[in-house]
Amino acid sequence: MSESENQKPLEGILVVSIEQALAAPLCSCRLADAGARVIKVERDAGDFARGYDSAVNGESSYFVWTNRGKESIVLDIKSDSGLKLLHKMLAKADVFIQNLAPGATDRLGLDSESLLKSYPRLITCDISGYGEHGQYQDMKAYDLLIQSESGLVSVSGGPESYGRIGVSICDVGAGMNALSGVLLALQKRHLTGKGSSVKVSLFDGAVDWMSVPILHQKYTGKGPERVGLRHPSIAPYGEFKSADEKTLVISIQNNREWKTFCAEILLQPELAEDPRFVSNNQRVAHSDELYPLISKRFSEYNSDDLRDLLYSNGIAFGAVNHTEDLVQHPQLRYTSVETPHGPADIIAPPVLIDNRQEKLGAVPALGEHTEEITAEFS
C-alpha cells in the first residue's frame, strides 16, 4: 500500500480544544481518529470526566472512550501568560472547540466573533446546553436535564413511569452534530479560504430527534404515549418472552410479512384476514387483543428455536441484550488503545474507511505534553 493510501483524511489539521466531560471531547476524539492533531487544554484538576469512575485500568471509562489520540496540556487560560500561549496556538490552529460555561469565552475574549477577526481561517465550534440566546441560555445543561427538557424522557419508559435513556445520548448527539459542523466548515474553507463559526446545542440536537412526536402534537393535537418496548404506531412491534424467559423484540413492517408471520410463526394463517388485524392501523387499534396471541405462541418456544424460526422466515427480530451478553456479541468489534496504566480494549470506532480499522492514538495522562507544547508554541 502506498504512503498516500495510508494517509488519514485529516492529517495536517491542528485542533485546539478547551473541553470537559463528553460532547466536545467526543467531537475532538473523532477528529483525532481521522488524523488531526488534537491539543486538549486542561486546568490543573483536569477534565472532570477523568474522575467519573476508575473502571478501565484505574482510568475513567468516559475519559478513555473520548480522549484517545490527543495531547494534554495543563494551562491556566485566566492568567495572562496562559491566555497568551493559547493565542499562539490558535494562530496556527485550524479548529478551536470549546464547551465552557455560558459567557466564559466572552469574558476571556475567546468568543467566535473575536477569534475570527484575529484568525480569519480558523473554524470555531461552540457547544452549549441551550444555545446563546433566549431565557435558557445561562442554564446548566447536563444530559438527563436535556433528556427531560427536550421531551425525550416523556416518550421513553412504560405507561407507569418515565424512563431515562440509559446512556448520555444528548451529549453524544451534540458531539456528533459538532463533528458534522466542523467537517462542513473545513470543506467550506477549502472552497472559500475563510473560516466559519459552528454552534451546536444539546437541546437543539435532542428536539431534532423529537421531530415526529412534536409534529404529531402540532398537527393532530396528540403526541405519542409511553409504550415501553412497543412501537406507538406499528404493530406488532414489541417485546415477547420465550419459554426460557428470554426477551425478543419483533417488527412487522408490511402485510406481506404479517401473512408470513401468521402462517409460519403463529400457525394461524386466518389471522392475516381477521378484520381486527388486516392492516397496520387495525393491528395498532387492536393491539391489546393481538399481543396476547403472540405472547402465547412465543411462550411455547425456547429462545434459540424461536430465533431460528424467525430468521428462516425473514421476520425482523432482536434480542434484548444485557451488558453481560453484549460484551461477547459476535458483531461487536474491539480495538486496543494505550492508557496511562497500560493497554485497554475499547469498542472500535463505528466508521470504517476502505474497510480497515486504523490504529488509534494513546489516551493522555493529565498534562503529559505540557512541556513540549509550551516549548513549541513559545
C-alpha positions as a printed Julia matrix, in Angstrom:
378×3 Matrix{Float64}:
   0.0     0.0    0.0
   1.38    3.43  -0.96
   2.18    6.16   1.54
  -0.71    8.29   0.23
  -3.15    5.41   0.73
  -2.04    5.15   4.37
  -2.64    8.85   4.98
  -5.55    9.68   7.24
  -8.03   12.24   5.85
  -7.38   14.98   8.43
  -3.6    14.74   8.7
  -2.11   18.23   8.91
  -5.18   19.69  10.68
  -4.49   21.2   14.12
  -7.35   21.23  16.63
  -7.21   23.08  19.94
  -9.99   22.14  22.35
 -10.93   23.52  25.76
 -13.28   20.75  26.71
 -14.95   18.94  29.57
 -16.96   15.76  30.0
 -18.42   14.34  26.83
 -19.82   16.38  23.94
 -16.71   18.38  22.98
 -14.25   15.56  23.8
 -16.24   13.15  21.61
 -16.12   15.58  18.69
 -12.37   16.18  19.01
 -11.76   12.44  19.53
 -13.36   11.63  16.18
 -11.2    14.32  14.56
  -8.12   12.73  16.14
  -9.21    9.31  14.87
  -9.25   10.84  11.36
  -5.66   12.03  11.7
  -6.0    15.54  13.13
  -3.58   16.66  15.81
  -5.7    17.5   18.85
  -4.34   19.54  21.75
  -6.58   19.17  24.78
  -6.36   22.17  27.12
  -6.99   21.2   30.74
  -6.96   23.01  34.06
  -4.84   21.84  37.0
  -7.58   19.47  38.19
  -8.05   18.1   34.67
 -11.18   17.37  32.7
 -13.67   16.38  35.41
 -14.61   13.31  33.34
 -11.25   11.88  34.45
 -12.88   11.34  37.84
 -16.23    9.9   36.79
 -15.1     6.34  37.54
 -11.97    4.18  37.53
 -13.29    1.22  35.54
 -10.57    0.89  32.86
  -7.21    0.07  34.43
  -7.87    2.79  37.0
  -8.93    5.3   34.34
 -12.42    6.67  33.76
 -14.42    4.77  31.15
 -15.8     8.08  29.86
 -12.31    9.55  29.51
 -10.78    6.52  27.81
 -13.66    6.43  25.34
 -13.44   10.06  24.21
  -9.82   11.15  24.61
  -7.62    8.74  22.69
  -5.1    10.2   20.3
  -4.87   13.62  21.96
  -2.12   15.66  23.59
  -2.83   17.12  27.03
  -1.55   20.48  28.21
  -2.35   21.97  31.61
  -2.91   25.68  31.09
  -4.43   28.46  33.17
  -6.24   30.4   30.47
  -7.33   33.02  33.03
  -3.7    34.08  33.52
  -2.01   36.49  31.11
   0.74   34.01  30.26
  -1.72   31.14  29.78
  -4.01   33.17  27.55
  -1.02   34.42  25.55
   0.16   30.86  24.93
  -3.34   29.81  23.93
  -3.48   32.58  21.34
  -0.17   31.44  19.9
  -1.68   28.0   19.46
  -4.84   29.43  17.92
  -2.77   31.44  15.44
  -1.6    28.13  13.97
  -4.76   26.12  14.57
  -7.36   25.08  12.03
 -10.14   24.35  14.54
 -10.97   25.62  18.02
 -13.59   23.72  20.04
 -14.98   24.73  23.43
 -17.82   23.8   25.73
 -17.07   26.12  28.63
 -19.79   27.52  30.89
 -22.06   30.14  29.26
 -20.34   33.52  28.97
 -16.84   32.24  29.77
 -15.44   32.74  26.28
 -16.82   36.29  26.1
 -15.07   37.21  29.35
 -11.78   35.82  28.03
 -12.06   37.31  24.55
 -12.34   33.8   23.09
 -15.8    34.22  21.58
 -16.08   33.16  17.97
 -16.63   36.67  16.63
 -13.41   37.97  18.21
 -11.38   34.94  17.2
 -12.49   35.05  13.57
 -11.42   38.68  13.37
  -7.96   37.73  14.62
  -7.67   34.42  12.77
  -9.81   34.55   9.6
  -9.06   30.95   8.57
  -9.93   29.5   11.97
 -13.01   27.33  12.43
 -14.6    27.84  15.83
 -17.02   25.36  17.37
 -19.06   26.37  20.41
 -21.05   23.64  22.18
 -23.65   24.79  24.68
 -26.68   23.46  26.5
 -29.43   25.65  25.08
 -27.7    27.93  22.59
 -26.54   31.5   23.06
 -29.9    33.28  23.04
 -33.16   33.1   24.93
 -34.07   32.75  28.59
 -32.46   29.31  28.9
 -29.02   30.29  27.61
 -27.43   30.53  31.07
 -28.93   27.34  32.48
 -26.76   24.35  33.32
 -27.42   21.54  30.9
 -26.41   18.05  31.95
 -27.56   15.11  29.88
 -30.53   13.94  31.94
 -31.74   17.53  32.29
 -31.77   17.88  28.5
 -33.42   14.47  28.1
 -36.17   15.78  30.35
 -36.49   19.32  28.97
 -36.5    18.16  25.34
 -39.3    15.64  25.9
 -37.18   12.55  25.22
 -37.99   11.24  28.7
 -41.7    11.79  28.09
 -41.74    9.26  25.24
 -39.39    6.76  26.92
 -40.27    4.14  29.51
 -43.55    2.37  30.1
 -47.06    3.69  30.76
 -46.48    3.66  34.51
 -43.28    5.75  34.66
 -40.8     7.84  32.71
 -37.59    6.21  31.52
 -34.15    7.75  31.23
 -32.34    6.7   28.06
 -29.53    4.71  29.64
 -26.56    6.43  28.0
 -25.64   10.12  27.72
 -27.43   10.39  24.42
 -27.83   14.19  24.32
 -24.1    14.7   24.91
 -23.32   12.1   22.26
 -25.7    13.74  19.8
 -24.2    17.18  20.39
 -20.71   15.8   19.87
 -21.66   14.18  16.59
 -23.51   17.29  15.41
 -20.39   19.32  16.27
 -18.25   16.89  14.28
 -20.57   17.24  11.28
 -20.45   21.03  11.56
 -16.64   21.14  11.79
 -16.25   18.88   8.75
 -18.68   21.04   6.76
 -16.79   24.17   7.81
 -13.46   22.6    6.75
 -14.93   21.89   3.33
 -16.3    25.43   3.12
 -12.85   26.82   3.96
 -11.37   24.61   1.25
 -13.72   26.31  -1.23
 -13.6    29.89   0.08
 -10.39   30.19   2.09
 -12.37   31.54   5.05
 -13.09   30.12   8.48
 -16.55   29.75   9.99
 -18.33   29.75  13.32
 -20.07   26.47  14.17
 -22.59   26.48  17.02
 -24.26   23.39  18.46
 -26.5    22.91  21.48
 -27.56   19.76  23.29
 -31.18   20.95  23.3
 -31.31   21.56  19.53
 -29.99   18.08  18.86
 -32.44   16.44  21.25
 -35.54   18.21  19.94
 -34.47   17.39  16.37
 -34.81   13.73  17.36
 -38.24   14.59  18.75
 -39.45   15.86  15.37
 -42.03   13.1   14.79
 -43.69   13.37  18.25
 -43.63   17.19  18.02
 -45.19   17.18  14.55
 -47.91   14.79  15.74
 -48.66   17.12  18.65
 -48.59   20.25  16.49
 -50.78   18.95  13.69
 -53.07   16.42  15.37
 -53.17   17.77  18.92
 -51.95   14.46  20.34
 -48.42   13.2   20.85
 -47.39    9.55  21.35
 -47.88    7.83  24.67
 -45.2     5.89  26.52
 -45.49    2.26  25.49
 -42.31    0.65  26.81
 -40.89   -1.76  24.25
 -43.82   -1.34  21.9
 -43.99    0.98  18.93
 -46.77    3.58  19.18
 -47.78    3.4   15.51
 -46.66   -0.01  14.16
 -47.95   -3.43  15.27
 -46.79   -5.97  16.03
 -43.58   -4.22  17.01
 -42.53   -5.0   20.55
 -41.24   -7.44  23.15
 -42.27  -11.02  23.75
 -40.82  -13.68  26.06
 -39.79  -17.19  25.07
 -40.32  -20.3   27.19
 -36.89  -19.82  28.79
 -37.75  -16.21  29.73
 -35.55  -14.56  27.11
 -36.96  -11.33  25.66
 -37.08  -10.82  21.9
 -38.34   -7.78  20.05
 -40.03   -8.39  16.7
 -41.13   -5.98  13.99
 -43.67   -6.49  11.21
 -43.4    -3.69   8.66
 -45.91   -4.67   5.97
 -48.8    -7.01   5.19
 -46.63   -9.49   3.29
 -44.55  -10.03   6.44
 -47.73  -10.17   8.5
 -49.14  -13.0    6.38
 -45.89  -14.95   6.7
 -45.83  -14.34  10.43
 -49.39  -15.61  10.87
 -48.84  -18.72   8.77
 -45.32  -19.77   9.78
 -44.85  -18.43  13.3
 -48.31  -18.23  14.84
 -49.57  -21.2   12.76
 -52.86  -19.32  12.35
 -52.93  -18.1    8.72
 -56.55  -16.99   9.13
 -55.42  -14.15  11.41
 -53.97  -12.35   8.38
 -57.53  -11.75   7.13
 -59.12  -11.11  10.52
 -60.8    -7.67  10.31
 -59.1    -6.68  13.58
 -55.65   -7.3   12.16
 -55.96   -6.92   8.41
 -53.95   -3.66   8.24
 -51.34   -1.98  10.37
 -53.82    0.65  11.55
 -56.22   -2.09  12.63
 -53.44   -4.03  14.35
 -52.44   -0.92  16.3
 -56.06   -0.25  17.27
 -56.49   -3.86  18.45
 -53.01   -4.41  19.86
 -54.42   -5.36  23.27
 -56.04   -8.34  21.57
 -53.13   -9.1   19.22
 -50.22   -9.08  21.63
 -51.56  -11.81  23.96
 -51.96  -14.13  20.94
 -48.3   -13.64  20.04
 -47.16  -13.95  23.64
 -48.92  -17.29  24.0
 -47.3   -18.7   20.9
 -43.81  -17.41  21.77
 -44.05  -18.95  25.23
 -44.12  -22.37  23.54
 -40.62  -21.97  22.04
 -37.23  -21.78  23.71
 -35.28  -18.72  22.61
 -32.8   -20.48  20.3
 -35.55  -22.29  18.39
 -37.59  -19.1   18.2
 -34.67  -17.12  16.81
 -34.04  -19.81  14.18
 -37.7   -19.83  13.19
 -37.93  -16.06  12.9
 -34.67  -15.85  10.95
 -35.58  -18.59   8.48
 -38.88  -16.85   7.71
 -37.41  -13.39   7.25
 -39.08  -11.87  10.32
 -37.15   -8.94  11.82
 -36.15   -9.5   15.42
 -33.55   -8.59  18.01
 -32.71   -9.87  21.47
 -32.85   -7.59  24.5
 -29.2    -7.98  25.43
 -27.77   -7.0   28.78
 -24.18   -5.82  29.11
 -23.02   -9.3   30.08
 -24.46  -10.54  26.76
 -23.2    -7.6   24.76
 -19.51   -7.83  25.7
 -19.36  -11.15  23.81
 -21.73  -10.25  20.98
 -20.49  -11.79  17.7
 -20.88   -8.48  15.84
 -19.01   -6.4   18.43
 -15.69   -5.02  17.17
 -12.96   -4.25  19.69
  -9.68   -2.42  19.25
  -6.86   -1.61  21.64
  -5.55    1.72  22.95
  -2.79    2.61  25.33
  -3.76    4.31  28.58
  -1.52    5.75  31.31
  -1.89    2.4   33.11
  -1.47    0.02  30.18
  -3.41   -1.21  27.15
  -7.2    -1.4   27.16
  -9.71   -2.98  24.8
 -12.37   -0.49  23.71
 -15.2    -0.5   21.19
 -13.83    0.17  17.73
 -14.99    3.41  16.07
 -18.19    2.83  14.09
 -16.92    4.23  10.76
 -14.59    2.15   8.58
 -12.85    3.74   5.6
 -11.58    1.35   2.93
 -12.77   -1.45   5.21
  -9.9    -1.19   7.68
  -9.55   -0.14  11.28
  -6.86    2.49  11.74
  -4.58    2.29  14.79
  -5.79    4.68  17.48
  -3.61    7.05  19.47
  -2.99    6.76  23.19
  -5.11    8.24  25.99
  -3.01   11.02  27.56
  -2.18   11.47  31.22
  -3.08   14.87  32.65
  -0.57   17.42  31.39
   1.51   14.74  29.69
   2.51   17.08  26.85
   2.62   20.41  28.7
   6.37   20.95  28.43
   6.63   20.01  24.75
   3.62   22.07  23.66
   4.72   25.08  25.73
   8.17   24.94  24.17
   6.75   24.51  20.67
   4.41   27.5   20.77
   6.56   29.78  22.89
